[in-house]
Amino acid sequence: LGFLSNDDDRDLLVNHSDVVATALVNGIFKFLDDNPRSKIFGDDLLIAQQPLRPGVTATPTTPP
């Protein structure tokens, strides 16, 4: 969307948030109009499982 460290972006985000919000809504509507629901949600969403990170495993301790 923008960077608060950039003077122009910060001005747009802070002082013209209605313009930013309208642009976001228009972008979402355009995406939904261009991509039918059946195309987006027609197939099962499969997410590959990430391998587990190697590292130290915690072991429970018993109080003395």
CHARMM-style PDB file with segment names, atoms N, HN, CA, C and O in Angstrom:
ATOM      1  N   LEU     1       0.810  -1.197   0.000  1.00  0.00      PROA
ATOM      2  CA  LEU     1       0.000   0.000   0.000  1.00  0.00      PROA
ATOM      3  C   LEU     1       0.847   1.252   0.000  1.00  0.00      PROA
ATOM      4  O   LEU     1       0.583   2.196  -0.744  1.00  0.00      PROA
ATOM      5  N   GLY     2       1.849   1.252   0.825  1.00  0.00      PROA
ATOM      6  HN  GLY     2       2.063   0.485   1.430  1.00  0.00      PROA
ATOM      7  CA  GLY     2       2.688   2.431   0.907  1.00  0.00      PROA
ATOM      8  C   GLY     2       3.605   2.317   2.102  1.00  0.00      PROA
ATOM      9  O   GLY     2       3.532   1.369   2.885  1.00  0.00      PROA
ATOM     10  N   PHE     3       4.459   3.293   2.222  1.00  0.00      PROA
ATOM     11  HN  PHE     3       4.519   4.063   1.587  1.00  0.00      PROA
ATOM     12  CA  PHE     3       5.422   3.305   3.301  1.00  0.00      PROA
ATOM     13  C   PHE     3       5.260   4.594   4.103  1.00  0.00      PROA
ATOM     14  O   PHE     3       5.260   5.689   3.542  1.00  0.00      PROA
ATOM     15  N   LEU     4       5.123   4.452   5.411  1.00  0.00      PROA
ATOM     16  HN  LEU     4       5.123   3.562   5.867  1.00  0.00      PROA
ATOM     17  CA  LEU     4       5.006   5.648   6.244  1.00  0.00      PROA
ATOM     18  C   LEU     4       6.297   6.445   6.263  1.00  0.00      PROA
ATOM     19  O   LEU     4       6.294   7.626   6.611  1.00  0.00      PROA
ATOM     20  N   SER     5       7.403   5.808   5.891  1.00  0.00      PROA
ATOM     21  HN  SER     5       7.405   4.848   5.609  1.00  0.00      PROA
ATOM     22  CA  SER     5       8.671   6.525   5.860  1.00  0.00      PROA
ATOM     23  C   SER     5       8.801   7.381   4.599  1.00  0.00      PROA
ATOM     24  O   SER     5       9.714   8.201   4.507  1.00  0.00      PROA
ATOM     25  N   ASN     6       7.908   7.205   3.633  1.00  0.00      PROA
ATOM     26  HN  ASN     6       7.166   6.539   3.708  1.00  0.00      PROA
ATOM     27  CA  ASN     6       7.921   8.017   2.417  1.00  0.00      PROA
ATOM     28  C   ASN     6       6.922   9.150   2.594  1.00  0.00      PROA
ATOM     29  O   ASN     6       5.754   8.908   2.902  1.00  0.00      PROA
ATOM     30  N   ASP     7       7.373  10.382   2.400  1.00  0.00      PROA
ATOM     31  HN  ASP     7       8.321  10.578   2.149  1.00  0.00      PROA
ATOM     32  CA  ASP     7       6.511  11.546   2.648  1.00  0.00      PROA
ATOM     33  C   ASP     7       5.218  11.511   1.825  1.00  0.00      PROA
ATOM     34  O   ASP     7       4.139  11.788   2.348  1.00  0.00      PROA
ATOM     35  N   ASP     8       5.331  11.169   0.538  1.00  0.00      PROA
ATOM     36  HN  ASP     8       6.208  10.944   0.113  1.00  0.00      PROA
ATOM     37  CA  ASP     8       4.135  11.145  -0.320  1.00  0.00      PROA
ATOM     38  C   ASP     8       3.181  10.024   0.080  1.00  0.00      PROA
ATOM     39  O   ASP     8       1.969  10.231   0.148  1.00  0.00      PROA
ATOM     40  N   ASP     9       3.727   8.830   0.345  1.00  0.00      PROA
ATOM     41  HN  ASP     9       4.711   8.661   0.289  1.00  0.00      PROA
ATOM     42  CA  ASP     9       2.890   7.707   0.771  1.00  0.00      PROA
ATOM     43  C   ASP     9       2.211   8.008   2.099  1.00  0.00      PROA
ATOM     44  O   ASP     9       1.019   7.750   2.270  1.00  0.00      PROA
ATOM     45  N   ARG    10       2.987   8.562   3.050  1.00  0.00      PROA
ATOM     46  HN  ARG    10       3.955   8.772   2.911  1.00  0.00      PROA
ATOM     47  CA  ARG    10       2.426   8.873   4.363  1.00  0.00      PROA
ATOM     48  C   ARG    10       1.276   9.868   4.240  1.00  0.00      PROA
ATOM     49  O   ARG    10       0.240   9.706   4.886  1.00  0.00      PROA
ATOM     50  N   ASP    11       1.455  10.892   3.414  1.00  0.00      PROA
ATOM     51  HN  ASP    11       2.296  11.023   2.889  1.00  0.00      PROA
ATOM     52  CA  ASP    11       0.395  11.882   3.211  1.00  0.00      PROA
ATOM     53  C   ASP    11      -0.858  11.213   2.652  1.00  0.00      PROA
ATOM     54  O   ASP    11      -1.971  11.494   3.097  1.00  0.00      PROA
ATOM     55  N   LEU    12      -0.669  10.327   1.673  1.00  0.00      PROA
ATOM     56  HN  LEU    12       0.235  10.099   1.312  1.00  0.00      PROA
ATOM     57  CA  LEU    12      -1.820   9.642   1.077  1.00  0.00      PROA
ATOM     58  C   LEU    12      -2.518   8.745   2.100  1.00  0.00      PROA
ATOM     59  O   LEU    12      -3.744   8.764   2.211  1.00  0.00      PROA
ATOM     60  N   LEU    13      -1.739   7.962   2.844  1.00  0.00      PROA
ATOM     61  HN  LEU    13      -0.743   7.946   2.753  1.00  0.00      PROA
ATOM     62  CA  LEU    13      -2.322   7.027   3.810  1.00  0.00      PROA
ATOM     63  C   LEU    13      -2.990   7.738   4.988  1.00  0.00      PROA
ATOM     64  O   LEU    13      -4.030   7.293   5.475  1.00  0.00      PROA
ATOM     65  N   VAL    14      -2.397   8.832   5.442  1.00  0.00      PROA
ATOM     66  HN  VAL    14      -1.552   9.193   5.046  1.00  0.00      PROA
ATOM     67  CA  VAL    14      -2.904   9.519   6.631  1.00  0.00      PROA
ATOM     68  C   VAL    14      -4.000  10.523   6.285  1.00  0.00      PROA
ATOM     69  O   VAL    14      -5.030  10.575   6.958  1.00  0.00      PROA
ATOM     70  N   ASN    15      -3.786  11.317   5.246  1.00  0.00      PROA
ATOM     71  HN  ASN    15      -2.949  11.275   4.700  1.00  0.00      PROA
ATOM     72  CA  ASN    15      -4.713  12.406   4.955  1.00  0.00      PROA
ATOM     73  C   ASN    15      -5.746  12.095   3.883  1.00  0.00      PROA
ATOM     74  O   ASN    15      -6.700  12.852   3.704  1.00  0.00      PROA
ATOM     75  N   HSD    16      -5.570  11.005   3.177  1.00  0.00      PROA
ATOM     76  HN  HSD    16      -4.795  10.390   3.322  1.00  0.00      PROA
ATOM     77  CA  HSD    16      -6.507  10.656   2.105  1.00  0.00      PROA
ATOM     78  C   HSD    16      -6.870   9.170   2.189  1.00  0.00      PROA
ATOM     79  O   HSD    16      -6.882   8.466   1.180  1.00  0.00      PROA
ATOM     80  N   SER    17      -7.162   8.712   3.389  1.00  0.00      PROA
ATOM     81  HN  SER    17      -7.152   9.284   4.209  1.00  0.00      PROA
ATOM     82  CA  SER    17      -7.446   7.285   3.585  1.00  0.00      PROA
ATOM     83  C   SER    17      -8.681   6.844   2.815  1.00  0.00      PROA
ATOM     84  O   SER    17      -8.799   5.670   2.466  1.00  0.00      PROA
ATOM     85  N   ASP    18      -9.613   7.768   2.539  1.00  0.00      PROA
ATOM     86  HN  ASP    18      -9.518   8.722   2.822  1.00  0.00      PROA
ATOM     87  CA  ASP    18     -10.792   7.413   1.756  1.00  0.00      PROA
ATOM     88  C   ASP    18     -10.403   7.009   0.335  1.00  0.00      PROA
ATOM     89  O   ASP    18     -11.019   6.113  -0.244  1.00  0.00      PROA
ATOM     90  N   VAL    19      -9.398   7.656  -0.225  1.00  0.00      PROA
ATOM     91  HN  VAL    19      -8.898   8.383   0.245  1.00  0.00      PROA
ATOM     92  CA  VAL    19      -8.924   7.306  -1.573  1.00  0.00      PROA
ATOM     93  C   VAL    19      -8.294   5.914  -1.548  1.00  0.00      PROA
ATOM     94  O   VAL    19      -8.530   5.108  -2.449  1.00  0.00      PROA
ATOM     95  N   VAL    20      -7.501   5.633  -0.529  1.00  0.00      PROA
ATOM     96  HN  VAL    20      -7.309   6.287   0.203  1.00  0.00      PROA
ATOM     97  CA  VAL    20      -6.853   4.331  -0.389  1.00  0.00      PROA
ATOM     98  C   VAL    20      -7.912   3.241  -0.215  1.00  0.00      PROA
ATOM     99  O   VAL    20      -7.833   2.196  -0.862  1.00  0.00      PROA
ATOM    100  N   ALA    21      -8.893   3.471   0.645  1.00  0.00      PROA
ATOM    101  HN  ALA    21      -8.957   4.319   1.170  1.00  0.00      PROA
ATOM    102  CA  ALA    21      -9.947   2.491   0.890  1.00  0.00      PROA
ATOM    103  C   ALA    21     -10.753   2.226  -0.379  1.00  0.00      PROA
ATOM    104  O   ALA    21     -11.062   1.075  -0.687  1.00  0.00      PROA
ATOM    105  N   THR    22     -11.091   3.274  -1.111  1.00  0.00      PROA
ATOM    106  HN  THR    22     -10.840   4.209  -0.861  1.00  0.00      PROA
ATOM    107  CA  THR    22     -11.853   3.109  -2.354  1.00  0.00      PROA
ATOM    108  C   THR    22     -11.048   2.304  -3.369  1.00  0.00      PROA
ATOM    109  O   THR    22     -11.600   1.435  -4.044  1.00  0.00      PROA
ATOM    110  N   ALA    23      -9.758   2.578  -3.485  1.00  0.00      PROA
ATOM    111  HN  ALA    23      -9.309   3.284  -2.937  1.00  0.00      PROA
ATOM    112  CA  ALA    23      -8.911   1.839  -4.420  1.00  0.00      PROA
ATOM    113  C   ALA    23      -8.828   0.364  -4.045  1.00  0.00      PROA
ATOM    114  O   ALA    23      -8.847  -0.501  -4.921  1.00  0.00      PROA
ATOM    115  N   LEU    24      -8.736   0.070  -2.745  1.00  0.00      PROA
ATOM    116  HN  LEU    24      -8.721   0.772  -2.033  1.00  0.00      PROA
ATOM    117  CA  LEU    24      -8.705  -1.326  -2.297  1.00  0.00      PROA
ATOM    118  C   LEU    24     -10.001  -2.047  -2.648  1.00  0.00      PROA
ATOM    119  O   LEU    24      -9.979  -3.160  -3.174  1.00  0.00      PROA
ATOM    120  N   VAL    25     -11.118  -1.411  -2.357  1.00  0.00      PROA
ATOM    121  HN  VAL    25     -11.136  -0.507  -1.930  1.00  0.00      PROA
ATOM    122  CA  VAL    25     -12.424  -2.021  -2.653  1.00  0.00      PROA
ATOM    123  C   VAL    25     -12.574  -2.240  -4.151  1.00  0.00      PROA
ATOM    124  O   VAL    25     -13.030  -3.299  -4.582  1.00  0.00      PROA
ATOM    125  N   ASN    26     -12.192  -1.241  -4.951  1.00  0.00      PROA
ATOM    126  HN  ASN    26     -11.821  -0.381  -4.602  1.00  0.00      PROA
ATOM    127  CA  ASN    26     -12.299  -1.381  -6.400  1.00  0.00      PROA
ATOM    128  C   ASN    26     -11.416  -2.519  -6.913  1.00  0.00      PROA
ATOM    129  O   ASN    26     -11.816  -3.254  -7.816  1.00  0.00      PROA
ATOM    130  N   GLY    27     -10.231  -2.665  -6.350  1.00  0.00      PROA
ATOM    131  HN  GLY    27      -9.906  -2.067  -5.616  1.00  0.00      PROA
ATOM    132  CA  GLY    27      -9.337  -3.748  -6.748  1.00  0.00      PROA
ATOM    133  C   GLY    27      -9.906  -5.112  -6.405  1.00  0.00      PROA
ATOM    134  O   GLY    27      -9.810  -6.047  -7.199  1.00  0.00      PROA
ATOM    135  N   ILE    28     -10.497  -5.228  -5.230  1.00  0.00      PROA
ATOM    136  HN  ILE    28     -10.576  -4.468  -4.584  1.00  0.00      PROA
ATOM    137  CA  ILE    28     -11.115  -6.502  -4.830  1.00  0.00      PROA
ATOM    138  C   ILE    28     -12.296  -6.824  -5.737  1.00  0.00      PROA
ATOM    139  O   ILE    28     -12.430  -7.957  -6.198  1.00  0.00      PROA
ATOM    140  N   PHE    29     -13.154  -5.839  -5.998  1.00  0.00      PROA
ATOM    141  HN  PHE    29     -13.046  -4.918  -5.624  1.00  0.00      PROA
ATOM    142  CA  PHE    29     -14.297  -6.071  -6.887  1.00  0.00      PROA
ATOM    143  C   PHE    29     -13.836  -6.448  -8.289  1.00  0.00      PROA
ATOM    144  O   PHE    29     -14.428  -7.330  -8.912  1.00  0.00      PROA
ATOM    145  N   LYS    30     -12.798  -5.803  -8.795  1.00  0.00      PROA
ATOM    146  HN  LYS    30     -12.317  -5.087  -8.289  1.00  0.00      PROA
ATOM    147  CA  LYS    30     -12.292  -6.127 -10.128  1.00  0.00      PROA
ATOM    148  C   LYS    30     -11.786  -7.556 -10.162  1.00  0.00      PROA
ATOM    149  O   LYS    30     -12.064  -8.295 -11.105  1.00  0.00      PROA
ATOM    150  N   PHE    31     -11.043  -7.948  -9.137  1.00  0.00      PROA
ATOM    151  HN  PHE    31     -10.816  -7.347  -8.370  1.00  0.00      PROA
ATOM    152  CA  PHE    31     -10.543  -9.321  -9.068  1.00  0.00      PROA
ATOM    153  C   PHE    31     -11.702 -10.315  -9.072  1.00  0.00      PROA
ATOM    154  O   PHE    31     -11.680 -11.303  -9.806  1.00  0.00      PROA
ATOM    155  N   LEU    32     -12.714 -10.046  -8.246  1.00  0.00      PROA
ATOM    156  HN  LEU    32     -12.732  -9.244  -7.650  1.00  0.00      PROA
ATOM    157  CA  LEU    32     -13.854 -10.962  -8.170  1.00  0.00      PROA
ATOM    158  C   LEU    32     -14.655 -10.985  -9.466  1.00  0.00      PROA
ATOM    159  O   LEU    32     -15.179 -12.033  -9.843  1.00  0.00      PROA
ATOM    160  N   ASP    33     -14.758  -9.855 -10.153  1.00  0.00      PROA
ATOM    161  HN  ASP    33     -14.332  -9.004  -9.847  1.00  0.00      PROA
ATOM    162  CA  ASP    33     -15.456  -9.816 -11.445  1.00  0.00      PROA
ATOM    163  C   ASP    33     -14.685 -10.579 -12.517  1.00  0.00      PROA
ATOM    164  O   ASP    33     -15.287 -11.240 -13.363  1.00  0.00      PROA
ATOM    165  N   ASP    34     -13.360 -10.492 -12.487  1.00  0.00      PROA
ATOM    166  HN  ASP    34     -12.871  -9.955 -11.799  1.00  0.00      PROA
ATOM    167  CA  ASP    34     -12.525 -11.128 -13.505  1.00  0.00      PROA
ATOM    168  C   ASP    34     -12.294 -12.612 -13.249  1.00  0.00      PROA
ATOM    169  O   ASP    34     -11.912 -13.342 -14.163  1.00  0.00      PROA
ATOM    170  N   ASN    35     -12.519 -13.066 -12.026  1.00  0.00      PROA
ATOM    171  HN  ASN    35     -12.830 -12.473 -11.283  1.00  0.00      PROA
ATOM    172  CA  ASN    35     -12.260 -14.464 -11.656  1.00  0.00      PROA
ATOM    173  C   ASN    35     -13.518 -15.062 -11.061  1.00  0.00      PROA
ATOM    174  O   ASN    35     -13.843 -14.804  -9.902  1.00  0.00      PROA
ATOM    175  N   PRO    36     -14.230 -15.860 -11.846  1.00  0.00      PROA
ATOM    176  CA  PRO    36     -15.475 -16.447 -11.326  1.00  0.00      PROA
ATOM    177  C   PRO    36     -15.214 -17.286 -10.072  1.00  0.00      PROA
ATOM    178  O   PRO    36     -14.150 -17.880  -9.899  1.00  0.00      PROA
ATOM    179  N   ARG    37     -16.221 -17.307  -9.215  1.00  0.00      PROA
ATOM    180  HN  ARG    37     -17.086 -16.825  -9.355  1.00  0.00      PROA
ATOM    181  CA  ARG    37     -16.121 -18.055  -7.958  1.00  0.00      PROA
ATOM    182  C   ARG    37     -15.717 -19.503  -8.206  1.00  0.00      PROA
ATOM    183  O   ARG    37     -14.924 -20.064  -7.450  1.00  0.00      PROA
ATOM    184  N   SER    38     -16.258 -20.113  -9.266  1.00  0.00      PROA
ATOM    185  HN  SER    38     -16.902 -19.658  -9.880  1.00  0.00      PROA
ATOM    186  CA  SER    38     -15.929 -21.515  -9.552  1.00  0.00      PROA
ATOM    187  C   SER    38     -14.452 -21.680  -9.893  1.00  0.00      PROA
ATOM    188  O   SER    38     -13.870 -22.730  -9.619  1.00  0.00      PROA
ATOM    189  N   LYS    39     -13.842 -20.662 -10.484  1.00  0.00      PROA
ATOM    190  HN  LYS    39     -14.315 -19.809 -10.706  1.00  0.00      PROA
ATOM    191  CA  LYS    39     -12.419 -20.720 -10.808  1.00  0.00      PROA
ATOM    192  C   LYS    39     -11.570 -20.600  -9.538  1.00  0.00      PROA
ATOM    193  O   LYS    39     -10.537 -21.256  -9.406  1.00  0.00      PROA
ATOM    194  N   ILE    40     -12.016 -19.761  -8.616  1.00  0.00      PROA
ATOM    195  HN  ILE    40     -12.855 -19.228  -8.723  1.00  0.00      PROA
ATOM    196  CA  ILE    40     -11.252 -19.539  -7.388  1.00  0.00      PROA
ATOM    197  C   ILE    40     -11.431 -20.703  -6.416  1.00  0.00      PROA
ATOM    198  O   ILE    40     -10.463 -21.200  -5.840  1.00  0.00      PROA
ATOM    199  N   PHE    41     -12.679 -21.130  -6.243  1.00  0.00      PROA
ATOM    200  HN  PHE    41     -13.466 -20.726  -6.711  1.00  0.00      PROA
ATOM    201  CA  PHE    41     -12.991 -22.122  -5.208  1.00  0.00      PROA
ATOM    202  C   PHE    41     -13.429 -23.467  -5.777  1.00  0.00      PROA
ATOM    203  O   PHE    41     -13.945 -24.307  -5.040  1.00  0.00      PROA
ATOM    204  N   GLY    42     -13.232 -23.685  -7.077  1.00  0.00      PROA
ATOM    205  HN  GLY    42     -12.813 -23.003  -7.676  1.00  0.00      PROA
ATOM    206  CA  GLY    42     -13.691 -24.917  -7.710  1.00  0.00      PROA
ATOM    207  C   GLY    42     -12.944 -26.148  -7.254  1.00  0.00      PROA
ATOM    208  O   GLY    42     -13.544 -27.217  -7.134  1.00  0.00      PROA
ATOM    209  N   ASP    43     -11.666 -26.034  -6.999  1.00  0.00      PROA
ATOM    210  HN  ASP    43     -11.179 -25.166  -7.097  1.00  0.00      PROA
ATOM    211  CA  ASP    43     -10.853 -27.168  -6.579  1.00  0.00      PROA
ATOM    212  C   ASP    43     -10.501 -27.030  -5.111  1.00  0.00      PROA
ATOM    213  O   ASP    43     -10.513 -25.935  -4.547  1.00  0.00      PROA
ATOM    214  N   ASP    44     -10.188 -28.163  -4.507  1.00  0.00      PROA
ATOM    215  HN  ASP    44     -10.178 -29.052  -4.964  1.00  0.00      PROA
ATOM    216  CA  ASP    44      -9.736 -28.127  -3.124  1.00  0.00      PROA
ATOM    217  C   ASP    44      -8.435 -27.344  -3.039  1.00  0.00      PROA
ATOM    218  O   ASP    44      -7.578 -27.425  -3.919  1.00  0.00      PROA
ATOM    219  N   LEU    45      -8.314 -26.606  -1.989  1.00  0.00      PROA
ATOM    220  HN  LEU    45      -9.010 -26.540  -1.274  1.00  0.00      PROA
ATOM    221  CA  LEU    45      -7.098 -25.846  -1.747  1.00  0.00      PROA
ATOM    222  C   LEU    45      -6.108 -26.764  -1.055  1.00  0.00      PROA
ATOM    223  O   LEU    45      -6.350 -27.236   0.056  1.00  0.00      PROA
ATOM    224  N   LEU    46      -5.005 -27.008  -1.715  1.00  0.00      PROA
ATOM    225  HN  LEU    46      -4.809 -26.625  -2.618  1.00  0.00      PROA
ATOM    226  CA  LEU    46      -3.980 -27.884  -1.153  1.00  0.00      PROA
ATOM    227  C   LEU    46      -2.745 -27.045  -0.844  1.00  0.00      PROA
ATOM    228  O   LEU    46      -2.222 -26.334  -1.703  1.00  0.00      PROA
ATOM    229  N   ILE    47      -2.306 -27.142   0.372  1.00  0.00      PROA
ATOM    230  HN  ILE    47      -2.731 -27.719   1.070  1.00  0.00      PROA
ATOM    231  CA  ILE    47      -1.120 -26.417   0.800  1.00  0.00      PROA
ATOM    232  C   ILE    47      -0.076 -27.443   1.200  1.00  0.00      PROA
ATOM    233  O   ILE    47      -0.306 -28.276   2.077  1.00  0.00      PROA
ATOM    234  N   ALA    48       1.062 -27.372   0.551  1.00  0.00      PROA
ATOM    235  HN  ALA    48       1.249 -26.696  -0.161  1.00  0.00      PROA
ATOM    236  CA  ALA    48       2.126 -28.321   0.874  1.00  0.00      PROA
ATOM    237  C   ALA    48       2.588 -28.118   2.304  1.00  0.00      PROA
ATOM    238  O   ALA    48       2.747 -26.989   2.771  1.00  0.00      PROA
ATOM    239  N   GLN    49       2.798 -29.229   2.989  1.00  0.00      PROA
ATOM    240  HN  GLN    49       2.668 -30.145   2.611  1.00  0.00      PROA
ATOM    241  CA  GLN    49       3.259 -29.132   4.369  1.00  0.00      PROA
ATOM    242  C   GLN    49       4.729 -28.760   4.384  1.00  0.00      PROA
ATOM    243  O   GLN    49       5.533 -29.317   3.636  1.00  0.00      PROA
ATOM    244  N   GLN    50       5.063 -27.829   5.230  1.00  0.00      PROA
ATOM    245  HN  GLN    50       4.410 -27.377   5.838  1.00  0.00      PROA
ATOM    246  CA  GLN    50       6.458 -27.422   5.374  1.00  0.00      PROA
ATOM    247  C   GLN    50       7.180 -28.463   6.220  1.00  0.00      PROA
ATOM    248  O   GLN    50       6.620 -28.984   7.184  1.00  0.00      PROA
ATOM    249  N   PRO    51       8.411 -28.762   5.861  1.00  0.00      PROA
ATOM    250  CA  PRO    51       9.162 -29.695   6.713  1.00  0.00      PROA
ATOM    251  C   PRO    51       9.387 -29.077   8.083  1.00  0.00      PROA
ATOM    252  O   PRO    51       9.524 -27.861   8.221  1.00  0.00      PROA
ATOM    253  N   LEU    52       9.421 -29.923   9.075  1.00  0.00      PROA
ATOM    254  HN  LEU    52       9.309 -30.910   8.963  1.00  0.00      PROA
ATOM    255  CA  LEU    52       9.670 -29.439  10.426  1.00  0.00      PROA
ATOM    256  C   LEU    52      11.101 -28.959  10.544  1.00  0.00      PROA
ATOM    257  O   LEU    52      12.020 -29.545   9.972  1.00  0.00      PROA
ATOM    258  N   ARG    53      11.274 -27.893  11.286  1.00  0.00      PROA
ATOM    259  HN  ARG    53      10.527 -27.416  11.751  1.00  0.00      PROA
ATOM    260  CA  ARG    53      12.621 -27.369  11.503  1.00  0.00      PROA
ATOM    261  C   ARG    53      13.387 -28.281  12.446  1.00  0.00      PROA
ATOM    262  O   ARG    53      12.876 -28.664  13.499  1.00  0.00      PROA
ATOM    263  N   PRO    54      14.599 -28.626  12.075  1.00  0.00      PROA
ATOM    264  CA  PRO    54      15.388 -29.392  13.033  1.00  0.00      PROA
ATOM    265  C   PRO    54      15.779 -28.474  14.189  1.00  0.00      PROA
ATOM    266  O   PRO    54      15.980 -27.273  14.009  1.00  0.00      PROA
ATOM    267  N   GLY    55      15.878 -29.041  15.328  1.00  0.00      PROA
ATOM    268  HN  GLY    55      15.715 -30.016  15.474  1.00  0.00      PROA
ATOM    269  CA  GLY    55      16.267 -28.226  16.472  1.00  0.00      PROA
ATOM    270  C   GLY    55      16.132 -29.013  17.754  1.00  0.00      PROA
ATOM    271  O   GLY    55      15.838 -30.209  17.756  1.00  0.00      PROA
ATOM    272  N   VAL    56      16.348 -28.333  18.799  1.00  0.00      PROA
ATOM    273  HN  VAL    56      16.587 -27.362  18.798  1.00  0.00      PROA
ATOM    274  CA  VAL    56      16.266 -28.947  20.116  1.00  0.00      PROA
ATOM    275  C   VAL    56      14.811 -29.172  20.473  1.00  0.00      PROA
ATOM    276  O   VAL    56      13.994 -28.261  20.340  1.00  0.00      PROA
ATOM    277  N   THR    57      14.479 -30.354  20.918  1.00  0.00      PROA
ATOM    278  HN  THR    57      15.143 -31.094  21.026  1.00  0.00      PROA
ATOM    279  CA  THR    57      13.109 -30.618  21.357  1.00  0.00      PROA
ATOM    280  C   THR    57      13.029 -30.449  22.856  1.00  0.00      PROA
ATOM    281  O   THR    57      13.929 -30.860  23.590  1.00  0.00      PROA
ATOM    282  N   ALA    58      11.976 -29.858  23.294  1.00  0.00      PROA
ATOM    283  HN  ALA    58      11.245 -29.524  22.699  1.00  0.00      PROA
ATOM    284  CA  ALA    58      11.793 -29.619  24.721  1.00  0.00      PROA
ATOM    285  C   ALA    58      11.377 -30.912  25.406  1.00  0.00      PROA
ATOM    286  O   ALA    58      10.538 -31.652  24.892  1.00  0.00      PROA
ATOM    287  N   THR    59      11.951 -31.175  26.537  1.00  0.00      PROA
ATOM    288  HN  THR    59      12.633 -30.574  26.954  1.00  0.00      PROA
ATOM    289  CA  THR    59      11.554 -32.341  27.321  1.00  0.00      PROA
ATOM    290  C   THR    59      10.998 -31.827  28.648  1.00  0.00      PROA
ATOM    291  O   THR    59      11.560 -30.927  29.272  1.00  0.00      PROA
ATOM    292  N   PRO    60       9.886 -32.421  29.058  1.00  0.00      PROA
ATOM    293  CA  PRO    60       9.290 -31.954  30.319  1.00  0.00      PROA
ATOM    294  C   PRO    60      10.211 -32.263  31.498  1.00  0.00      PROA
ATOM    295  O   PRO    60      10.900 -33.283  31.521  1.00  0.00      PROA
ATOM    296  N   THR    61      10.204 -31.386  32.442  1.00  0.00      PROA
ATOM    297  HN  THR    61       9.644 -30.557  32.423  1.00  0.00      PROA
ATOM    298  CA  THR    61      11.012 -31.612  33.646  1.00  0.00      PROA
ATOM    299  C   THR    61      10.074 -31.813  34.827  1.00  0.00      PROA
ATOM    300  O   THR    61       8.975 -31.260  34.871  1.00  0.00      PROA
ATOM    301  N   THR    62      10.512 -32.584  35.744  1.00  0.00      PROA
ATOM    302  HN  THR    62      11.405 -33.033  35.708  1.00  0.00      PROA
ATOM    303  CA  THR    62       9.704 -32.805  36.946  1.00  0.00      PROA
ATOM    304  C   THR    62      10.328 -32.010  38.080  1.00  0.00      PROA
ATOM    305  O   THR    62      11.550 -31.962  38.223  1.00  0.00      PROA
ATOM    306  N   PRO    63       9.480 -31.390  38.882  1.00  0.00      PROA
ATOM    307  CA  PRO    63      10.035 -30.608  39.998  1.00  0.00      PROA
ATOM    308  C   PRO    63      10.764 -31.507  40.987  1.00  0.00      PROA
ATOM    309  O   PRO    63      10.370 -32.659  41.166  1.00  0.00      PROA
ATOM    310  N   PRO    64      11.814 -31.012  41.632  1.00  0.00      PROA
ATOM    311  CA  PRO    64      12.596 -31.842  42.592  1.00  0.00      PROA
ATOM    312  C   PRO    64      11.825 -32.239  43.816  1.00  0.00      PROA
ATOM    313  OT1 PRO    64      12.359 -32.927  44.686  1.00  0.00      PROA
TER     314      PRO     64
END
